[in-house]
Amino acid sequence: MPRFYCSLPLTSGADITLPPTAARHVQVLRLQPDDDITLFDGRGGEYSARVTRMGRSDVDVQVGEHFAIEREAPVAVHLISGMPANERMDWLIEKATELGAASIQPLAAARSVVKLSGERAAKRQAHWQAIAVSSCEQCGRNRVPEVHAPLSLAQWIQKPPEAALAPDAKRLVLSLREGNRPLRELVADTPNVWILHGPEGGLTPEEEDAALAAGFAPASLGNRVLRAETAAMASLSQLVFG
């Protein structure tokens, strides 16, 4: 059954007009009145729904039963990702969402090829958030990970999210430095993990030093040098699937 994200709060029995993006997707699939769909609003669970009217550019539906279904990972993994070039960040967002990332913080690292600011950064953030939504529609997740606005590492360290400072949080930086420890050893029984990794070329020594000074522990995925997007997926896979 087709699944669509609805940015409006959903309630069983409500008659609603779908937001433009969801309506456009319904129309692209050439659905008709009385066709059944699944809706989710990111607040938990999903709803059955039925198309009641197809307009030229709008779609009305009646919201049906709520199902308390969650498909979230057993560990909340937050990525702080040095932005790779070209469309690799799009790929990272899509696959990280499928694998269950709780949130994604694009990082403007010193060696990042992509440089974003102002209106261009806002547009790219909206684009990445839309990719996360689409990925949730495809993979069955009912909670959409937030893709934050790009920040430098110094900005993130200066004002980290409160959840990253919680007693149950573990902050790790992927590193090839001597003294690092395997990722799995560092996150045993940890429900809230923050993983920092660099872009092409990795983090600079100064950035790694700043991360370690801010409480990040050096973690290893092995002795091979991985691409930025590969490192993110490998980290998620180890933590989510064990």
C-alpha atoms as a printed R data frame, in Angstrom:
    type eleno elety resid chain resno       x      y       z
1   ATOM     1    CA   MET     A     1   0.000  0.000   0.000
2   ATOM     2    CA   PRO     A     2   1.414  3.453  -0.876
3   ATOM     3    CA   ARG     A     3   2.850  5.347   2.099
4   ATOM     4    CA   PHE     A     4   3.000  9.133   2.373
5   ATOM     5    CA   TYR     A     5   4.369 11.557   4.936
6   ATOM     6    CA   CYS     A     6   1.836 14.193   6.005
7   ATOM     7    CA   SER     A     7   3.230 17.314   7.642
8   ATOM     8    CA   LEU     A     8  -0.186 17.993   9.211
9   ATOM     9    CA   PRO     A     9  -1.038 16.394  12.585
10  ATOM    10    CA   LEU     A    10  -3.244 13.361  11.924
11  ATOM    11    CA   THR     A    11  -6.302 12.226  13.871
12  ATOM    12    CA   SER     A    12  -8.484  9.196  13.240
13  ATOM    13    CA   GLY     A    13 -11.762 10.155  11.578
14  ATOM    14    CA   ALA     A    14 -10.532 13.531  10.284
15  ATOM    15    CA   ASP     A    15 -11.192 14.691   6.738
16  ATOM    16    CA   ILE     A    16  -8.139 16.564   5.478
17  ATOM    17    CA   THR     A    17  -6.583 18.016   2.361
18  ATOM    18    CA   LEU     A    18  -3.123 16.591   1.906
19  ATOM    19    CA   PRO     A    19  -0.142 18.967   1.912
20  ATOM    20    CA   PRO     A    20   1.111 19.805  -1.618
21  ATOM    21    CA   THR     A    21   4.028 17.352  -1.664
22  ATOM    22    CA   ALA     A    22   1.951 14.371  -0.534
23  ATOM    23    CA   ALA     A    23  -0.877 15.364  -2.890
24  ATOM    24    CA   ARG     A    24   1.530 15.509  -5.815
25  ATOM    25    CA   HIS     A    25   2.804 12.021  -5.041
26  ATOM    26    CA   VAL     A    26  -0.750 10.656  -4.880
27  ATOM    27    CA   GLN     A    27  -1.485 12.205  -8.264
28  ATOM    28    CA   VAL     A    28   1.713 10.866  -9.818
29  ATOM    29    CA   LEU     A    29   0.594  7.361  -8.813
30  ATOM    30    CA   ARG     A    30  -2.782  8.058 -10.465
31  ATOM    31    CA   LEU     A    31  -4.716  7.015  -7.376
32  ATOM    32    CA   GLN     A    32  -8.470  7.453  -7.419
33  ATOM    33    CA   PRO     A    33 -11.263  8.062  -4.880
34  ATOM    34    CA   ASP     A    34 -11.778  5.058  -2.589
35  ATOM    35    CA   ASP     A    35  -8.142  3.961  -2.985
36  ATOM    36    CA   ASP     A    36  -6.467  3.097   0.324
37  ATOM    37    CA   ILE     A    37  -3.167  4.630   1.437
38  ATOM    38    CA   THR     A    38  -1.027  4.804   4.578
39  ATOM    39    CA   LEU     A    39  -0.134  8.133   6.197
40  ATOM    40    CA   PHE     A    40   2.350  9.056   8.929
41  ATOM    41    CA   ASP     A    41   3.040 12.455  10.483
42  ATOM    42    CA   GLY     A    42   6.311 11.757  12.295
43  ATOM    43    CA   ARG     A    43   4.734 11.794  15.745
44  ATOM    44    CA   GLY     A    44   4.628  8.018  16.014
45  ATOM    45    CA   GLY     A    45   2.773  5.198  14.352
46  ATOM    46    CA   GLU     A    46   0.872  5.318  11.102
47  ATOM    47    CA   TYR     A    47  -2.714  5.699   9.897
48  ATOM    48    CA   SER     A    48  -4.850  3.996   7.325
49  ATOM    49    CA   ALA     A    49  -6.553  6.511   5.044
50  ATOM    50    CA   ARG     A    50  -8.804  6.586   1.998
51  ATOM    51    CA   VAL     A    51  -8.789  9.007  -0.898
52  ATOM    52    CA   THR     A    52 -12.132 10.839  -1.050
53  ATOM    53    CA   ARG     A    53 -11.504 13.430  -3.757
54  ATOM    54    CA   MET     A    54  -8.938 14.046  -6.475
55  ATOM    55    CA   GLY     A    55  -8.701 17.686  -7.579
56  ATOM    56    CA   ARG     A    56  -6.487 19.172 -10.266
57  ATOM    57    CA   SER     A    57  -3.791 19.987  -7.736
58  ATOM    58    CA   ASP     A    58  -5.229 18.899  -4.378
59  ATOM    59    CA   VAL     A    59  -6.261 15.624  -2.796
60  ATOM    60    CA   ASP     A    60  -8.728 15.007   0.048
61  ATOM    61    CA   VAL     A    61  -8.551 11.956   2.279
62  ATOM    62    CA   GLN     A    62 -10.354 10.547   5.281
63  ATOM    63    CA   VAL     A    63  -7.985  9.416   8.027
64  ATOM    64    CA   GLY     A    64  -8.739  5.993   9.415
65  ATOM    65    CA   GLU     A    65  -7.357  3.829  12.206
66  ATOM    66    CA   HIS     A    66  -4.089  4.570  13.965
67  ATOM    67    CA   PHE     A    67  -1.569  1.746  14.279
68  ATOM    68    CA   ALA     A    68   1.135  2.065  16.934
69  ATOM    69    CA   ILE     A    69   3.833  0.664  14.671
70  ATOM    70    CA   GLU     A    70   7.452  1.741  15.077
71  ATOM    71    CA   ARG     A    71  10.426  0.576  13.063
72  ATOM    72    CA   GLU     A    72  13.152  2.513  14.836
73  ATOM    73    CA   ALA     A    73  16.644  1.253  15.599
74  ATOM    74    CA   PRO     A    74  17.375 -0.065  19.111
75  ATOM    75    CA   VAL     A    75  20.149  2.543  19.450
76  ATOM    76    CA   ALA     A    76  19.722  6.269  18.753
77  ATOM    77    CA   VAL     A    77  22.651  6.978  16.423
78  ATOM    78    CA   HIS     A    78  23.272 10.627  15.554
79  ATOM    79    CA   LEU     A    79  25.663 11.346  12.689
80  ATOM    80    CA   ILE     A    80  27.888 14.421  12.545
81  ATOM    81    CA   SER     A    81  28.976 14.015   8.962
82  ATOM    82    CA   GLY     A    82  31.725 15.876   7.172
83  ATOM    83    CA   MET     A    83  29.977 16.733   3.917
84  ATOM    84    CA   PRO     A    84  31.263 14.728   0.943
85  ATOM    85    CA   ALA     A    85  31.270 16.335  -2.501
86  ATOM    86    CA   ASN     A    86  28.805 16.129  -5.373
87  ATOM    87    CA   GLU     A    87  25.736 13.973  -4.726
88  ATOM    88    CA   ARG     A    88  27.358 11.724  -2.171
89  ATOM    89    CA   MET     A    89  25.745 13.668   0.682
90  ATOM    90    CA   ASP     A    90  22.337 12.971  -0.869
91  ATOM    91    CA   TRP     A    91  23.213  9.276  -0.888
92  ATOM    92    CA   LEU     A    92  24.443  9.459   2.715
93  ATOM    93    CA   ILE     A    93  21.174 11.050   3.889
94  ATOM    94    CA   GLU     A    94  19.058  8.492   2.056
95  ATOM    95    CA   LYS     A    95  20.904  5.426   3.276
96  ATOM    96    CA   ALA     A    96  21.441  6.727   6.810
97  ATOM    97    CA   THR     A    97  17.685  7.225   7.080
98  ATOM    98    CA   GLU     A    98  17.026  3.698   5.852
99  ATOM    99    CA   LEU     A    99  19.484  2.304   8.391
100 ATOM   100    CA   GLY     A   100  17.809  4.198  11.237
101 ATOM   101    CA   ALA     A   101  19.885  7.308  11.976
102 ATOM   102    CA   ALA     A   102  18.165  9.404  14.655
103 ATOM   103    CA   SER     A   103  19.510 12.689  13.259
104 ATOM   104    CA   ILE     A   104  22.087 13.945  10.787
105 ATOM   105    CA   GLN     A   105  24.267 17.012  11.286
106 ATOM   106    CA   PRO     A   106  26.022 18.059   8.052
107 ATOM   107    CA   LEU     A   107  29.485 19.257   8.989
108 ATOM   108    CA   ALA     A   108  31.367 21.957   7.105
109 ATOM   109    CA   ALA     A   109  34.817 20.587   7.858
110 ATOM   110    CA   ALA     A   110  38.106 22.186   6.874
111 ATOM   111    CA   ARG     A   111  38.586 19.683   4.050
112 ATOM   112    CA   SER     A   112  34.979 19.742   2.838
113 ATOM   113    CA   VAL     A   113  34.746 20.537  -0.862
114 ATOM   114    CA   VAL     A   114  31.156 21.737  -0.475
115 ATOM   115    CA   LYS     A   115  30.896 25.220   1.034
116 ATOM   116    CA   LEU     A   116  27.423 26.401   2.002
117 ATOM   117    CA   SER     A   117  26.090 29.552   3.611
118 ATOM   118    CA   GLY     A   118  23.006 31.737   3.716
119 ATOM   119    CA   GLU     A   119  20.175 30.986   1.296
120 ATOM   120    CA   ARG     A   120  22.141 28.263  -0.465
121 ATOM   121    CA   ALA     A   121  22.639 26.399   2.819
122 ATOM   122    CA   ALA     A   122  18.929 26.714   3.668
123 ATOM   123    CA   LYS     A   123  17.922 25.325   0.267
124 ATOM   124    CA   ARG     A   124  20.326 22.418   0.593
125 ATOM   125    CA   GLN     A   125  19.052 21.628   4.087
126 ATOM   126    CA   ALA     A   126  15.456 21.579   2.800
127 ATOM   127    CA   HIS     A   127  16.561 19.322  -0.056
128 ATOM   128    CA   TRP     A   128  18.244 16.905   2.349
129 ATOM   129    CA   GLN     A   129  15.234 16.885   4.676
130 ATOM   130    CA   ALA     A   130  13.012 15.996   1.719
131 ATOM   131    CA   ILE     A   131  15.336 13.095   0.924
132 ATOM   132    CA   ALA     A   132  14.950 11.850   4.512
133 ATOM   133    CA   VAL     A   133  11.157 12.061   4.208
134 ATOM   134    CA   SER     A   134  11.164 10.149   0.928
135 ATOM   135    CA   SER     A   135  13.434  7.501   2.416
136 ATOM   136    CA   CYS     A   136  11.063  7.053   5.371
137 ATOM   137    CA   GLU     A   137   8.142  6.627   2.991
138 ATOM   138    CA   GLN     A   138  10.053  3.907   1.180
139 ATOM   139    CA   CYS     A   139  11.571  1.999   4.111
140 ATOM   140    CA   GLY     A   140   8.629  2.072   6.531
141 ATOM   141    CA   ARG     A   141   9.957  4.368   9.239
142 ATOM   142    CA   ASN     A   142   7.294  6.476  10.929
143 ATOM   143    CA   ARG     A   143   9.681  8.987  12.498
144 ATOM   144    CA   VAL     A   144  11.676 11.245  10.207
145 ATOM   145    CA   PRO     A   145  15.250 12.019  11.308
146 ATOM   146    CA   GLU     A   146  16.006 15.722  11.451
147 ATOM   147    CA   VAL     A   147  18.666 16.943   9.039
148 ATOM   148    CA   HIS     A   148  20.168 20.029  10.657
149 ATOM   149    CA   ALA     A   149  21.586 23.115   8.993
150 ATOM   150    CA   PRO     A   150  25.299 22.780   8.185
151 ATOM   151    CA   LEU     A   151  27.697 23.823  10.950
152 ATOM   152    CA   SER     A   152  31.441 23.910  11.439
153 ATOM   153    CA   LEU     A   153  32.893 21.629  14.093
154 ATOM   154    CA   ALA     A   154  33.735 24.664  16.229
155 ATOM   155    CA   GLN     A   155  30.088 25.798  16.086
156 ATOM   156    CA   TRP     A   156  28.830 22.348  17.074
157 ATOM   157    CA   ILE     A   157  31.290 22.069  19.964
158 ATOM   158    CA   GLN     A   158  30.382 25.544  21.170
159 ATOM   159    CA   LYS     A   159  26.675 24.696  21.349
160 ATOM   160    CA   PRO     A   160  26.006 20.952  21.182
161 ATOM   161    CA   PRO     A   161  22.472 19.540  21.451
162 ATOM   162    CA   GLU     A   162  21.411 18.844  25.016
163 ATOM   163    CA   ALA     A   163  20.947 15.157  24.195
164 ATOM   164    CA   ALA     A   164  24.636 14.916  23.260
165 ATOM   165    CA   LEU     A   165  25.562 15.990  26.788
166 ATOM   166    CA   ALA     A   166  23.204 13.571  28.554
167 ATOM   167    CA   PRO     A   167  24.741 11.047  30.979
168 ATOM   168    CA   ASP     A   168  23.779  8.165  28.674
169 ATOM   169    CA   ALA     A   169  25.333  9.786  25.573
170 ATOM   170    CA   LYS     A   170  28.520  8.503  23.994
171 ATOM   171    CA   ARG     A   171  30.436 10.837  21.657
172 ATOM   172    CA   LEU     A   172  32.843  9.168  19.236
173 ATOM   173    CA   VAL     A   173  35.109 10.419  16.462
174 ATOM   174    CA   LEU     A   174  36.195  8.004  13.751
175 ATOM   175    CA   SER     A   175  39.970  8.123  13.807
176 ATOM   176    CA   LEU     A   176  43.016  6.260  12.537
177 ATOM   177    CA   ARG     A   177  45.137  7.573  15.395
178 ATOM   178    CA   GLU     A   178  47.104  5.231  17.587
179 ATOM   179    CA   GLY     A   179  45.159  4.430  20.724
180 ATOM   180    CA   ASN     A   180  41.744  4.295  19.105
181 ATOM   181    CA   ARG     A   181  39.437  1.415  20.019
182 ATOM   182    CA   PRO     A   182  36.973 -0.606  17.937
183 ATOM   183    CA   LEU     A   183  33.630  1.132  17.649
184 ATOM   184    CA   ARG     A   184  31.681 -1.777  19.091
185 ATOM   185    CA   GLU     A   185  33.820 -1.871  22.238
186 ATOM   186    CA   LEU     A   186  33.062  1.760  22.964
187 ATOM   187    CA   VAL     A   187  29.276  1.621  22.661
188 ATOM   188    CA   ALA     A   188  28.331 -1.491  24.607
189 ATOM   189    CA   ASP     A   189  24.875 -0.962  26.164
190 ATOM   190    CA   THR     A   190  24.878  2.701  25.134
191 ATOM   191    CA   PRO     A   191  21.437  3.857  23.864
192 ATOM   192    CA   ASN     A   192  22.499  7.305  22.648
193 ATOM   193    CA   VAL     A   193  25.518  7.558  20.329
194 ATOM   194    CA   TRP     A   194  26.980 10.540  18.447
195 ATOM   195    CA   ILE     A   195  29.430  9.690  15.670
196 ATOM   196    CA   LEU     A   196  31.679 12.333  14.121
197 ATOM   197    CA   HIS     A   197  33.492 11.642  10.860
198 ATOM   198    CA   GLY     A   198  35.279 13.735   8.286
199 ATOM   199    CA   PRO     A   199  34.739 14.414   4.579
200 ATOM   200    CA   GLU     A   200  37.123 13.458   1.772
201 ATOM   201    CA   GLY     A   201  40.578 13.598   3.288
202 ATOM   202    CA   GLY     A   202  39.187 13.213   6.796
203 ATOM   203    CA   LEU     A   203  39.268 15.659   9.659
204 ATOM   204    CA   THR     A   204  42.388 17.750  10.093
205 ATOM   205    CA   PRO     A   205  44.624 17.017  13.105
206 ATOM   206    CA   GLU     A   206  43.393 20.283  14.623
207 ATOM   207    CA   GLU     A   207  39.756 19.213  14.222
208 ATOM   208    CA   GLU     A   208  40.455 15.824  15.780
209 ATOM   209    CA   ASP     A   209  42.256 17.516  18.671
210 ATOM   210    CA   ALA     A   210  39.255 19.809  19.203
211 ATOM   211    CA   ALA     A   211  36.870 16.847  19.160
212 ATOM   212    CA   LEU     A   212  38.946 14.906  21.689
213 ATOM   213    CA   ALA     A   213  39.158 17.972  23.930
214 ATOM   214    CA   ALA     A   214  35.349 18.235  23.737
215 ATOM   215    CA   GLY     A   215  34.891 14.719  25.063
216 ATOM   216    CA   PHE     A   216  34.823 12.606  21.912
217 ATOM   217    CA   ALA     A   217  36.564  9.228  22.167
218 ATOM   218    CA   PRO     A   218  38.599  7.983  19.176
219 ATOM   219    CA   ALA     A   219  36.910  5.011  17.506
220 ATOM   220    CA   SER     A   220  38.042  2.668  14.748
221 ATOM   221    CA   LEU     A   221  36.232  0.784  11.996
222 ATOM   222    CA   GLY     A   222  39.381 -1.123  11.085
223 ATOM   223    CA   ASN     A   223  42.674 -0.374   9.406
224 ATOM   224    CA   ARG     A   224  41.289  0.581   5.990
225 ATOM   225    CA   VAL     A   225  40.593  4.152   4.909
226 ATOM   226    CA   LEU     A   226  36.886  4.448   4.071
227 ATOM   227    CA   ARG     A   227  35.076  7.081   2.075
228 ATOM   228    CA   ALA     A   228  33.046  9.505   4.174
229 ATOM   229    CA   GLU     A   229  29.698  8.015   3.183
230 ATOM   230    CA   THR     A   230  31.011  4.451   3.622
231 ATOM   231    CA   ALA     A   231  32.246  5.246   7.134
232 ATOM   232    CA   ALA     A   232  28.833  6.569   8.110
233 ATOM   233    CA   MET     A   233  27.043  3.478   6.786
234 ATOM   234    CA   ALA     A   234  29.548  1.096   8.385
235 ATOM   235    CA   SER     A   235  29.098  2.804  11.754
236 ATOM   236    CA   LEU     A   236  25.328  2.653  11.555
237 ATOM   237    CA   SER     A   237  25.335 -0.969  10.450
238 ATOM   238    CA   GLN     A   238  27.555 -2.045  13.340
239 ATOM   239    CA   LEU     A   239  25.416 -0.273  15.928
240 ATOM   240    CA   VAL     A   240  21.962 -0.967  14.530
241 ATOM   241    CA   PHE     A   241  22.435 -4.584  13.458
242 ATOM   242    CA   GLY     A   242  25.192 -5.544  15.870
